[in-house]
Amino acid sequence: MRTGAGVYIAGFAASKSKTKVLVEGGSASVRFDGSQPIALIVRAKDNKADPMSIVRVFRMKGTKKNRSAVISAVGSFSVSSNTMDYLRFSAEKYGESSYRLTFDERPAGEYGIIVSNPNNVDEKMVIVSAFAIDDGAGAKE
């Protein structure tokens, strides 16, 4: 996670702070063919919670060096936004502490998965699992 601030002047001064998820490397090594069904197993503390409330699958913007997604942007006028582009999924219990995720829509791109732990006392520790979906027959982006 990285938080940065900047000042923009457009007739007046305003500050804006962004919090980002930042993953090293320009592309994921785990890649899927978007024309084929995709299922992922995601491990959690247990699978008693509603997976829609603790699992987030989101698109990341990539450069040659890293991938990132803006979690929040807060301005001096208390304007906050979450600009994350989430990938919708269906989930079912898998074993005793996992969920099986399936995706009806599979647009090409770099993605991250965060599983939040409501019992976690250290919210600074965020684990992002990364994967990518390629167009068509496994073509590289």
C-alpha positions as CSV (number, residue, x, y, z in Angstrom):
1,M,0.0,0.0,0.0
2,R,1.3,3.5,-0.8
3,T,-0.2,6.8,0.1
4,G,0.9,10.0,-1.6
5,A,-0.2,13.6,-1.5
6,G,-0.1,16.4,-4.0
7,V,-1.2,20.1,-4.3
8,Y,-3.0,21.3,-7.4
9,I,-3.5,25.0,-8.2
10,A,-6.4,26.0,-10.4
11,G,-7.3,29.5,-9.1
12,F,-6.9,28.1,-5.6
13,A,-4.8,25.6,-3.7
14,A,-6.3,22.2,-2.9
15,S,-4.6,19.1,-1.7
16,K,-5.4,15.5,-2.7
17,S,-4.2,12.3,-1.2
18,K,-4.4,8.8,-2.9
19,T,-4.0,5.4,-1.4
20,K,-2.9,2.7,-3.9
21,V,-2.3,-1.0,-4.0
22,L,1.1,-1.4,-5.7
23,V,2.3,-4.8,-7.0
24,E,5.9,-5.1,-8.3
25,G,6.3,-6.4,-11.9
26,G,4.6,-5.3,-15.0
27,S,2.5,-8.4,-15.6
28,A,1.3,-11.4,-13.7
29,S,2.9,-14.8,-14.3
30,V,-0.4,-16.6,-13.8
31,R,-2.4,-16.0,-17.0
32,F,-5.8,-17.3,-18.2
33,D,-7.4,-17.5,-21.7
34,G,-10.5,-15.2,-21.5
35,S,-12.4,-17.3,-24.0
36,Q,-12.3,-20.3,-21.6
37,P,-14.2,-20.7,-18.2
38,I,-12.1,-19.5,-15.2
39,A,-12.3,-20.9,-11.6
40,L,-10.0,-19.8,-8.8
41,I,-9.7,-21.2,-5.3
42,V,-9.3,-18.5,-2.7
43,R,-8.3,-19.4,0.9
44,A,-9.7,-17.5,3.9
45,K,-9.5,-17.9,7.6
46,D,-12.7,-20.0,7.3
47,N,-15.6,-20.0,4.9
48,K,-18.3,-19.0,7.3
49,A,-18.5,-15.4,6.0
50,D,-20.3,-14.2,2.9
51,P,-17.5,-14.3,0.3
52,M,-18.9,-11.1,-1.4
53,S,-18.1,-9.2,1.8
54,I,-14.5,-10.3,2.2
55,V,-13.2,-11.1,-1.3
56,R,-12.4,-8.4,-3.8
57,V,-11.2,-9.0,-7.4
58,F,-10.1,-5.8,-9.1
59,R,-8.5,-4.6,-12.2
60,M,-5.0,-3.0,-12.0
61,K,-3.3,-0.6,-14.3
62,G,0.1,-1.8,-15.5
63,T,3.4,-0.2,-16.4
64,K,6.6,-2.0,-17.3
65,K,7.7,-1.9,-13.6
66,N,4.5,-2.5,-11.6
67,R,0.7,-2.8,-11.4
68,S,-1.5,-0.6,-9.3
69,A,-5.1,0.3,-8.3
70,V,-6.3,3.4,-6.5
71,I,-8.2,2.4,-3.3
72,S,-9.2,5.9,-2.4
73,A,-8.6,9.6,-3.3
74,V,-9.4,12.2,-0.7
75,G,-9.4,15.9,-1.5
76,S,-9.4,19.0,0.7
77,F,-13.2,19.3,0.3
78,S,-13.7,15.9,1.8
79,V,-14.4,14.3,-1.5
80,S,-13.4,10.7,-1.4
81,S,-13.7,8.1,-4.2
82,N,-13.0,4.5,-4.7
83,T,-12.0,4.2,-8.4
84,M,-11.4,0.4,-8.3
85,D,-12.8,-1.5,-11.2
86,Y,-14.2,-4.7,-9.6
87,L,-14.6,-8.0,-11.5
88,R,-17.9,-9.7,-10.6
89,F,-17.8,-13.3,-9.6
90,S,-19.9,-16.1,-8.2
91,A,-18.6,-18.0,-5.1
92,E,-19.3,-21.2,-3.4
93,K,-17.7,-22.9,-0.4
94,Y,-14.8,-25.2,-1.1
95,G,-13.5,-27.4,1.6
96,E,-13.4,-25.9,5.1
97,S,-11.6,-22.6,4.6
98,S,-11.8,-21.7,1.0
99,Y,-14.1,-20.4,-1.7
100,R,-14.3,-21.4,-5.4
101,L,-14.7,-18.3,-7.6
102,T,-16.1,-18.3,-11.1
103,F,-16.4,-15.4,-13.5
104,D,-19.3,-15.0,-16.0
105,E,-17.4,-12.1,-17.7
106,R,-13.7,-12.3,-18.4
107,P,-12.4,-9.1,-19.8
108,A,-8.7,-9.0,-20.7
109,G,-6.5,-7.3,-18.1
110,E,-4.3,-7.5,-15.0
111,Y,-6.2,-8.3,-11.8
112,G,-5.6,-8.5,-8.1
113,I,-7.4,-10.4,-5.3
114,I,-7.6,-9.2,-1.7
115,V,-9.2,-11.4,1.0
116,S,-9.9,-9.3,4.0
117,N,-9.9,-10.8,7.5
118,P,-12.5,-9.2,9.8
119,N,-10.6,-10.5,12.8
120,N,-7.2,-9.2,11.6
121,V,-5.7,-6.7,14.0
122,D,-2.9,-5.6,11.6
123,E,-4.7,-3.9,8.7
124,K,-1.4,-2.6,7.4
125,M,-0.6,-6.1,6.1
126,V,-2.4,-6.5,2.8
127,I,-1.8,-9.6,0.6
128,V,-2.6,-9.2,-3.0
129,S,-2.7,-12.3,-5.3
130,A,-2.3,-11.4,-9.0
131,F,-3.4,-13.0,-12.2
132,A,-4.2,-11.8,-15.8
133,I,-6.8,-12.6,-18.4
134,D,-5.7,-12.6,-22.0
135,D,-7.9,-12.1,-25.1
136,G,-9.0,-15.0,-27.0
137,A,-6.8,-18.1,-27.4
138,G,-4.2,-17.1,-24.7
139,A,-2.7,-14.2,-26.7
140,K,-0.3,-12.1,-24.7
141,E,-1.1,-8.5,-24.1
